[in-house]
Amino acid sequence: MAYRSLCDGTRVENPREDCRKAARFGTFRIGSKAVYFPAFPAGGRYLAYEDISKILLKSSSLHPKGCCGGGIPVFVLRLEYGQGQGKNLILDTRRQAERVSAELKRVCPETCGGLEMPEAVL
């Protein structure tokens, strides 16, 4: 599987091995050097920690089309990089958001030092 960076910044050496050892959270993985995402039709994309300028975690809700009319509570992890670009990752539960937050604070404390769990879902 080939891996490419989301931006023209830092290149991760041996991303395949880092992704293989990375912690999985839904559709993405948090490795020791980068965050990894699946890419279509095959392969993967990554965002190196050195390229991330800001990490935000907020509560939100998804509004699927249908008859229910209510929103599904979720958490959104936003990774900002480059010139105002960003990647949003959806987390289903508060427990998963707490695990992702703890893992990111462990692997890149300088970027997400102010990362806090939101109080409640909107």
TANORQUI-V362477 format. One line per field, one symbol per residue. ss: DSSP state (~ for helix, > for strand, _ for the rest). Layout:
ss: ???
//
This chain:
ss: __>>>_________~~~~~~~_>>>__>>>___>>>>>_____>>>>>~~~>>>>>>>>>>>_________>>>>>>>>>>___>>>>>>>__~~~~~~~~~~~~~~_______________
//
